[in-house]
Amino acid sequence: MPEELPFAGLALLTDLDGTLLTPEKTLLPQDAAAIADFRTKGGAFSLATGRGRQATEEFLELFQPDFPAVMYNGALLYDHKKHEIAAASRLPESVGALLRELMQAFPEIGAEVLREDGVFVIQDSPVERRHLEITHVPVVLRSLDEIPPQSCLKALFAGEEQDIARLQEYVRDPRFSVVNFTRSHRWFLEILPHDTSKGTALRKLRGLLPAGTVIGATGDFDNDIAMLKEADFCGCPADSHDSVKAAVRECGGFLSGKTCADGFFADWIQAFLRHCGR
């Protein structure tokens, strides 16, 4: 291995919100410097987020990922350098009836469906509005009749924590097993295509990266767990959800004493490099 590229053969895949980005959705200078040093010395870097194209675009422009980014919680792999989709999974047509049932049973919870060309609100709510405002996505109201489910990468329900908990319990019924559900925030429950997660996306990425690449993954919430378990080494911030901390411990990963607000990612890179003997 050339002396000037000591981190060649290593790759980092990271969640955005609550992991890499601060609560203000910014990148700390020490984390930016650590990422730049890692990449300058041959390491590869990319993103794995539940966000859609619109909400991720500014970070794709900022980071210029070295390999396809995971978006929509695993439903889409997007190569920003080539400006092309590397892989995509879509919801089944049958999910339309399930969405209608859930919207009727939980009218207080907002709902949206997401395609590559936008986010469409199919049931409005204050939490849904706040969610779109935070991610700088415009509110576009549509009826479910106007958006064929089979054209969508995922759906998202946004509501108060106790309402989302009730919704999560409701969808345990076996008839909902035709799709995957994941909790991506205490206010969100998402519907993904069957057998789709950040973990299945990471498996696809292995086929796109050079053979033998060692992949380190980080995340902070339930929707990251499958990715953390699929990675060669994983880590999480100090304030991660308890289920994430448990998964990282189970995998022998790195539990940082820092959060995204005080330099977690720089801390994580050092732990990853130690694990890899670099």
C-alpha positions as CSV (number, residue, x, y, z in Angstrom):
1,M,0.0,0.0,0.0
2,P,1.5,3.4,-0.9
3,E,2.7,5.3,2.1
4,E,0.6,8.4,1.1
5,L,-2.6,6.3,1.0
6,P,-2.6,4.4,4.3
7,F,-6.4,4.3,4.5
8,A,-7.0,2.7,1.1
9,G,-9.4,-0.2,1.3
10,L,-11.5,1.4,4.1
11,A,-14.9,2.9,3.7
12,L,-17.2,4.8,6.0
13,L,-21.0,4.8,5.6
14,T,-22.9,7.1,8.0
15,D,-26.4,8.2,8.9
16,L,-27.0,12.0,8.7
17,D,-29.4,13.3,11.3
18,G,-28.4,12.7,14.9
19,T,-25.1,11.0,13.8
20,L,-23.1,13.1,11.5
21,L,-25.1,16.3,11.6
22,T,-25.6,18.4,14.7
23,P,-29.2,19.1,16.0
24,E,-28.9,22.3,13.9
25,K,-28.3,20.2,10.8
26,T,-24.7,21.4,10.5
27,L,-21.3,19.7,10.3
28,L,-18.8,20.5,13.1
29,P,-15.3,21.7,12.0
30,Q,-13.5,18.9,13.8
31,D,-15.7,16.3,12.1
32,A,-15.2,17.9,8.7
33,A,-11.4,17.9,9.2
34,A,-11.4,14.2,10.2
35,I,-13.4,13.2,7.2
36,A,-11.2,15.2,4.8
37,D,-8.0,13.6,6.3
38,F,-9.5,10.1,6.0
39,R,-10.4,10.7,2.4
40,T,-7.1,12.4,1.5
41,K,-5.3,9.3,2.8
42,G,-7.3,6.9,0.6
43,G,-10.4,6.2,2.6
44,A,-13.9,6.3,0.9
45,F,-16.9,8.0,2.4
46,S,-20.7,8.0,1.8
47,L,-24.1,8.6,3.4
48,A,-26.9,6.4,4.5
49,T,-30.1,8.3,5.3
50,G,-33.8,8.0,5.5
51,R,-34.1,11.3,3.6
52,G,-35.2,11.5,0.0
53,R,-33.4,13.2,-2.9
54,Q,-34.7,16.7,-2.2
55,A,-33.7,16.7,1.5
56,T,-30.3,15.0,0.8
57,E,-29.2,17.1,-2.2
58,E,-27.4,19.8,-0.2
59,F,-25.3,17.1,1.6
60,L,-24.6,15.3,-1.6
61,E,-23.2,18.5,-3.0
62,L,-21.3,19.2,0.2
63,F,-19.6,15.8,0.5
64,Q,-19.5,14.5,-3.1
65,P,-19.7,10.9,-1.8
66,D,-17.0,8.4,-3.1
67,F,-19.5,5.6,-3.6
68,P,-23.3,5.5,-4.0
69,A,-25.3,7.1,-1.2
70,V,-28.1,5.2,0.5
71,M,-31.4,7.1,0.6
72,Y,-35.0,6.5,1.6
73,N,-33.7,4.1,4.3
74,G,-32.3,1.7,1.8
75,A,-34.8,1.9,-1.1
76,L,-32.5,3.9,-3.3
77,L,-28.7,3.8,-4.0
78,Y,-27.7,7.0,-5.8
79,D,-24.3,7.7,-7.5
80,H,-24.0,11.4,-7.2
81,K,-20.8,11.6,-9.3
82,K,-22.5,9.8,-12.2
83,H,-25.9,11.4,-11.5
84,E,-27.5,8.0,-11.8
85,I,-29.5,5.5,-9.8
86,A,-27.4,2.4,-8.9
87,A,-30.3,0.4,-7.4
88,A,-34.0,1.0,-6.4
89,S,-36.8,-0.8,-4.7
90,R,-40.4,0.4,-4.8
91,L,-43.5,-0.2,-2.8
92,P,-46.0,-2.9,-4.0
93,E,-49.3,-1.8,-5.5
94,S,-51.1,-3.5,-2.7
95,V,-49.7,-1.0,-0.2
96,G,-52.4,1.5,-1.3
97,A,-55.2,-0.2,0.6
98,L,-53.0,-0.4,3.7
99,L,-52.2,3.3,3.5
100,R,-55.9,4.2,3.2
101,E,-56.7,2.0,6.2
102,L,-53.9,3.6,8.3
103,M,-54.9,7.1,7.3
104,Q,-58.5,6.5,8.3
105,A,-57.6,4.7,11.6
106,F,-55.1,7.5,12.6
107,P,-56.4,10.8,11.1
108,E,-54.3,12.8,13.6
109,I,-51.1,11.5,12.1
110,G,-49.6,13.0,9.0
111,A,-48.5,10.9,6.0
112,E,-46.4,11.4,3.0
113,V,-45.2,9.2,0.1
114,L,-41.8,9.7,-1.5
115,R,-40.6,9.3,-5.1
116,E,-37.3,10.5,-6.7
117,D,-39.2,13.5,-8.0
118,G,-40.6,14.7,-4.7
119,V,-42.4,14.3,-1.4
120,F,-46.2,14.3,-1.5
121,V,-48.3,14.9,1.6
122,I,-51.3,12.6,1.5
123,Q,-52.5,13.4,5.0
124,D,-51.6,16.7,6.7
125,S,-50.7,17.3,10.3
126,P,-48.7,19.8,12.4
127,V,-45.9,17.3,12.9
128,E,-45.8,16.6,9.2
129,R,-45.4,20.3,8.5
130,R,-42.6,20.6,11.0
131,H,-40.8,17.6,9.5
132,L,-40.9,19.1,6.0
133,E,-39.8,22.5,7.3
134,I,-36.8,21.1,9.1
135,T,-35.6,19.2,5.9
136,H,-36.4,22.2,3.6
137,V,-38.9,20.3,1.5
138,P,-41.9,22.1,0.2
139,V,-45.4,21.0,1.2
140,V,-47.1,19.4,-1.9
141,L,-50.5,18.1,-1.1
142,R,-51.8,15.2,-3.2
143,S,-54.5,12.6,-2.9
144,L,-53.4,8.9,-2.8
145,D,-55.3,8.5,-6.1
146,E,-52.9,10.9,-7.7
147,I,-49.8,9.0,-6.6
148,P,-49.6,5.3,-7.6
149,P,-48.0,3.4,-4.7
150,Q,-45.9,1.3,-7.1
151,S,-44.1,4.5,-8.2
152,C,-43.0,5.3,-4.6
153,L,-39.8,4.3,-2.7
154,K,-41.3,4.7,0.7
155,A,-44.1,6.2,2.8
156,L,-43.7,8.0,6.1
157,F,-46.2,8.7,9.0
158,A,-45.4,11.7,11.2
159,G,-47.1,12.3,14.5
160,E,-46.7,12.7,18.3
161,E,-44.6,10.0,19.9
162,Q,-47.5,8.4,21.7
163,D,-49.5,8.3,18.5
164,I,-46.7,6.7,16.5
165,A,-46.3,4.1,19.2
166,R,-50.0,3.2,18.8
167,L,-49.6,3.1,15.0
168,Q,-46.5,0.8,15.4
169,E,-48.5,-1.6,17.5
170,Y,-51.4,-1.5,15.0
171,V,-49.2,-2.6,12.1
172,R,-48.0,-5.7,13.9
173,D,-51.0,-7.5,12.4
174,P,-49.7,-10.1,9.8
175,R,-51.6,-8.5,6.9
176,F,-49.1,-5.7,7.0
177,S,-46.1,-8.1,6.4
178,V,-46.1,-7.4,2.7
179,V,-43.9,-4.3,3.5
180,N,-41.2,-3.4,6.0
181,F,-41.8,-0.9,8.8
182,T,-39.1,1.0,10.5
183,R,-39.0,3.6,13.3
184,S,-36.7,6.4,12.1
185,H,-37.4,8.9,14.8
186,R,-39.7,8.9,17.8
187,W,-42.1,11.0,15.6
188,F,-41.8,8.8,12.5
189,L,-42.8,5.4,11.3
190,E,-41.9,4.5,7.8
191,I,-43.1,1.9,5.2
192,L,-40.5,0.4,3.0
193,P,-40.6,-2.2,0.2
194,H,-40.4,-5.8,1.5
195,D,-36.8,-6.8,2.5
196,T,-35.5,-3.3,2.3
197,S,-33.4,-1.5,4.9
198,K,-30.1,0.3,5.2
199,G,-28.7,-3.2,5.9
200,T,-29.8,-4.7,2.6
201,A,-28.5,-1.5,0.9
202,L,-25.1,-2.0,2.5
203,R,-25.0,-5.6,1.1
204,K,-25.6,-4.2,-2.4
205,L,-22.8,-1.7,-1.9
206,R,-20.4,-4.4,-1.2
207,G,-20.8,-5.6,-4.7
208,L,-20.0,-2.1,-6.0
209,L,-16.9,-1.5,-3.8
210,P,-13.5,-3.1,-4.4
211,A,-13.3,-6.6,-3.1
212,G,-12.1,-6.7,0.5
213,T,-13.2,-3.2,1.4
214,V,-13.6,-2.9,5.1
215,I,-16.8,-1.0,5.8
216,G,-17.5,1.0,9.0
217,A,-21.1,2.2,9.7
218,T,-22.6,4.6,12.2
219,G,-26.1,5.5,13.2
220,D,-28.3,6.5,16.1
221,F,-31.8,5.2,15.7
222,D,-33.8,1.9,15.0
223,N,-33.7,2.3,11.2
224,D,-29.8,2.1,11.4
225,I,-29.6,-1.2,13.3
226,A,-29.7,-3.5,10.2
227,M,-26.8,-1.4,8.6
228,L,-24.8,-1.5,11.8
229,K,-25.1,-5.3,12.0
230,E,-24.2,-5.7,8.4
231,A,-21.0,-3.6,8.6
232,D,-17.5,-4.9,9.4
233,F,-17.3,-2.5,12.4
234,C,-20.0,-0.2,13.8
235,G,-20.3,2.7,16.2
236,C,-22.9,5.1,17.6
237,P,-23.1,8.4,19.4
238,A,-23.5,8.6,23.2
239,D,-27.2,9.7,22.9
240,S,-28.3,7.0,20.5
241,H,-31.5,5.1,21.1
242,D,-31.1,2.2,23.6
243,S,-31.8,-0.4,20.9
244,V,-28.9,1.0,18.9
245,K,-26.5,0.9,21.8
246,A,-27.5,-2.7,22.5
247,A,-26.9,-3.7,18.8
248,V,-23.5,-2.0,18.8
249,R,-22.5,-3.8,22.0
250,E,-23.7,-7.1,20.5
251,C,-21.5,-6.5,17.5
252,G,-18.5,-5.5,19.5
253,G,-18.6,-2.0,18.1
254,F,-17.7,1.4,19.4
255,L,-20.0,3.3,21.8
256,S,-18.7,6.9,21.9
257,G,-18.8,9.2,24.9
258,K,-19.6,12.0,22.5
259,T,-22.7,13.1,20.6
260,C,-23.2,14.6,17.2
261,A,-23.1,18.0,18.9
262,D,-19.6,17.6,20.4
263,G,-17.5,15.7,17.9
264,F,-18.8,12.2,17.7
265,F,-17.7,11.6,14.1
266,A,-14.1,12.5,14.6
267,D,-14.1,10.2,17.6
268,W,-15.6,7.5,15.5
269,I,-13.1,7.7,12.8
270,Q,-10.2,7.3,15.2
271,A,-12.0,4.2,16.7
272,F,-12.5,2.7,13.2
273,L,-8.8,3.3,12.3
274,R,-7.7,1.6,15.6
275,H,-10.0,-1.3,14.9
276,C,-8.4,-1.7,11.4
277,G,-4.9,-1.3,12.7
278,R,-4.2,1.9,10.8
